[in-house]
Amino acid sequence: MNDKHNSELEPRHFAAIDLGSNSFHMLVVRQLHDDVQPLFKHKERVRLAEGLDAKNNLSEEAIERGVSVLKTFAEQLTPFPHCTVRVVGTHTLRIAKNRSEFLASARQVFPYPIEIISGQEEARLVHLGVSSSEHLAGNTLVIDIGGGSTEVALGRENSLELGRSHTMGSVSFTEAFFSKGVDKASYKKAKLYAQQQLERFSALFSSIGWNQVRCTSGTAQAIALASENLGYDSKEISAKSIKALRKLVVKNELSSKVVKGISEQRLQIFAGGLAILDAVFSSLEIE
């Protein structure tokens, strides 16, 4: 009886690991009764999407970078032998023709199963993540710009009404459109491509409607910070701030003041992420 009572008082540990196209993330939490306490986060920029060749095969170097981070994650989880761990791979591992090589190498150093999720499931989890971190009053549109894909999800609380994943991300756009630098023509081409990806579903989203919009991911954080540095509202992105940033990006006039607080690695893919978010704002008429 006492043993059972003691076991009920013991904290339970959970880890969520996201194998993204640009970064790998791990969050470990402790649950005791109804309280969930974050213990630590770890983020490593792996640049997995950069390792894809024209035939969507991952390079050996990209596989090694990813597996090295997974080895670190496994070591960090050793103090929690009974931890419940969920690991998901997203866009780059979805499309990689040789992902079996990555998974085989990972198994050598990482003892947890890796699930490659669909774009639809990724959109659902993005919306669920936002709705679990704050109270959503009415329909909320959630935009998540990753390294290789962009998820747009619409719903309320824990209920997803519509979710779509689009094959466009800050890393893949940088490779496809800005490998030789950014100018007005290359930016326009990138934005147009993104709008073409979005146009099939934009009317569906607009017909349902929303009360508020949330942007997630490092790309959104960087754009929000640059907007704030320009004098716009803190932690917000508007159509006006995107337009102002677009003018600076195409003229290569992002000053140190505007990009203050943004890492050099994030700046390298800033234009790609901005072009995608610019297209989302235009396609869905977000202010």
N, C-alpha and C positions, 0 to 999 in steps of 0.2 A: 504494500500500500504506500509506504513511504518512498520506495524506489520509483513508483509510478508518479507520485506527487512531485518528486524531485525532477523527474524527466520532463514533466510538463512545465517546470519552471526554467529548465535549461534553454538558453537561446538557440534558435535555429538560424543557420547561415545560408544565404543565397547569393549566387554570382550570375550576372548577366554579361555576356561577352558579344560584342558586335564586330564582325570582321568586314569592315567597310572598304570601299575602293581607294580611299585616301588614308584613313586611319583605322587602327584597331582600338577598341575601347573595352575596358572592364570596370564594372561596378560591383562591389561586394557590400552586402547589407546584413544586419543582424535583426532578427525578429524575436521579440520577447513580449508575450501576451499579444496585445493589439498594436504594439508600437514597433515601427521599423526604423532602424538607425543606420545610416550610411557609415561604413567603416573606412573604405578608401576607394578612390578612383585611380585608374591608370590609363593614359592615352599615349599611343605611339603612332607617329606618322610613318606608314609603311609604303605608301605610294604604289599599291598593288596594281592599280589601273595603268600606271605608266609602263608596267612590265608586259602588257598585252601587245602582241605583234599584229600584223594585218590579218592573220588567220585566227585571231583570238586565242593564241597560245601564250601562256605565261612564261616569261624567261626564267632561267635558273636563278638569276640574281633576285628576282621578285619573290620567287618561292622561298629562297633562303631568308630574305628579309622577314617575310611573314612567319615562317616557322621559328625563327629566332625570337620574335616577340611572343609567340605562343609558349615557347619554352620558359620565358620570363614569367608569363601569366601562371603557368603550372607551378613554378617555384613559389609564387606569391600565394597560391591557394593551399600549399602544404600545411599551414597551421590550422586549416579547417577541413579535417578529414571527412566529416559528414556533410559537407556543403552541397547543396543542390545547385547544379551548374547547368545553365542553358547557353549554348553557343550557336549563333546564327551567322551564316555567310550571305552577303547581299550581291549586288549587281555583278561585280567582276568575277566572283566565283560562280555566279549563275551562267555567265556566258563563256567562261574559260573552257576551251576544248580539252585541255589537259588538267582539269581540276583534280582528277584522280591522283595525279602525281603530287599535287600539293597536299591532298588529304592523306596520302600514304606517308609522306615525309612528316606531316604533323603528328600522325599516330605514334611515331618513334619517340616523341618528346612530350606529347600532350595527351593525357589519358581520358579525355572527355569527348563524347560524340559531337560532331559538327554537322549542323543541319543547314542545308542550302535552301533558303526560303524564296518563294515566288515574289514577284513585284507586288501582287495584290496583298499578300500577307505582310510585306514590308510596309505598305501604306496603312494597313490596319494597325500594325504595332506602333507606327509613328503617331497615329491619332490617339491610340490608347495611352501612349506615353505622356502626351500633352494633357489628356483628360484626367489622368491619374495624378498629375503634378499640380493642377489648379482646377478650380470650379469653373466649368464652362457654361455660361448663361446663353442658352439657345444654340443654334447651329454655329459651328466654328469651322472655318477653312484652315487647314494646316498644310504648310508648304515645307518640304524637307529637300534641300539641295545637297546631294552627296557628291562623291568624287566621280561616280559613273552613272548614276541615275537620279531622277528627281521624282519624289512622291507628292501627289496632291490628294488630300483626303478631306472629306466633309462629313460632319455628323455632330451629335450632341452627347455629352457625358461619355458613357462607354458604348454608345451605339453609332456604328459607322454606316452612313447612308450611301456614300459613293467614294471610291478610292481608285486611283490610277497611278501606275508607275511608268515613267517615260525614260527612254534610253538617252539621257543627256546629263552630264555632270560637270563639275568645275574642272576636274582633271582631264576628262575626255575632250571637253570643249577647248581647253588650252592646247592640247595636242593637235586637234583637228583644225582649229581656226587661227590660233595665235602663236604657233611655233616659230614664226618669223617676226613676231612683234604684233602690236595692236595699232590699227588705224581705223579711220571711219568706215572704209569698205569692208574690212574683215569683221568689225563689230556688227555692222549691218547684216552681213551674211550669217553670222552666228545667231543673232536675234531672230532673223527670219526663219532659220532652220528650227529653232525652238518653238516659234509660233506655229509652224506647220505641224510639229509633234503634238501641240496642245489643242489645235483647232477641232479635232474630232470629238473632243469631250467638253470643250468650254461651254457650249450651250446647255449641256446636261447639268453642269455645276451651277450655272447661272439660273437655270429654271428652278432649282431647289432653293438657292439663296442662302445667305449666312449673316450672322450678327457681328462677327468679329473674325480677324485673321491672325494666325500665329505662324511665324517663321522659325524653324529650328535649324541646327547645324552650325558648324564653324563659319561657313560662307555667310550665313545670315548675321552672325555675330560681328564679322568683319565689316560687312556693309553697314550695319547699324552703328558701329563705332566710327566709321568714316563719315557717316551722315551727321553724327553728333559733333565730330571734329569740325564739320562745316557750319555748325550752328543750328542744326535741326534738333528736334526733340530727342531726349536721351532714350536709348533702347527702343527706338521706333524707326521704321523705314516707311517712307511715303513715295508717291509717284514723283513728287517734286525733288526729293533728295536723290532718287535714282537718276532723274534727268540731269541734275547737277553733277553727279559722279560720272555719268556717261560722257559728258562734255570734257571732263578732266582726263578720263581714261583714254579717249580716242585721240586726244592731243598730247598724251604722255606727260601730263602736267600734274600728276598726283604728288603734291609737296609732302615734305616730312611732317608738316603740321597735320595734314589730312589723314595720313596713314599712321599717325602716332598710336602705339599700342597694338599694332597689327604685325604679326611675325613675318619675317622675310619669306618663309615657305608659303604662308597664306597669300602673300602679295603676288607670288608667282602664278597663282591660279585665280586671282581676284577678278580679272576681266571676264574669265569664263563663267564664274558664278554670277557676276553682275548681269551679263547678257541673258542668262537664263531667267533670273528673277525679273529683269526688265520685261522679258517676253511674257512671263506669268502675269505680271501687273497689267500689261497691255491686253492680253487675251481675255482675262477675267474682269477687266475694267476695275481694278483695285486702286483706291486712292491712298 
